[in-house]
Amino acid sequence: MSAEMRREQIAEAVWRVIRRDGIAATSVRTVADEAGMSTGSLRHFFATQSELLVFAMELVVLRVEKRIAAIEFDPDMRCAIRQFADQFVPLDDDRREEMQVSIAFAAAAQTDSALTAVRDRTDQVLFDHFRQFVAALQNDGFLRSDAVVDVEAMRLHAVVDGLAVQGVNDSQRVNPAAIAQVLDAHFASMFRANGSSD
């Protein structure tokens, strides 16, 4: 097994500890135990706990990026933006686990500057993607005439973030069907009505 594969396995052990016990429990020892290795062996791959957490956080982002790269986006921007937004809300077990871990990292980023940098960079990239999609919708004539690209991108970002958090915290109420309904309503409010000059 390559060193990189072993590092990814350790990061996955971090995710399991976070989902089961919370991010406060992610010490070098607990992660080493979860990964089935000694603390000395783990430190061979990650010298510090901060380095371990940063890698584990970045790996979540990388997994999402790989999934998005494999999507064949619809040429209709109204469908494509929905396909993209769906990747950041808990519509299935995999995405729920990603969101659970991401939310824990975002909370930890309040007091860890290395995690803060990853969080801020990730948030900026996501906003930039939303803005590109919204601008494309405007160029294709699908946005309401009074819509402002930056405002709509920020509004979509906020809706997606809110659904992600609530979908993790209250998965019974904010279940996949409810999330889909909220996104349907949000995009309906964004798009120009068919045949409308609005």
Secondary structure, 3 states (H helix, E strand, C coil): CCHHHHHHHHHHHHHHHHHHHCHHHCCHHHHHHHHCCCHHHHHHHCCCHHHHHHHHHHHHHHHHHHHHHCCCCCCCHHHHHHHHHHHHCCCCHHHHHHHHHHHHHHHHCCCCHHHHHHHHHHHHHHHHHHHHHHHHHHHCCCECCCCCHHHHHHHHHHHHHHHHHHHHHCCCCCCHHHHHHHHHHHHHHHECCCCCCC
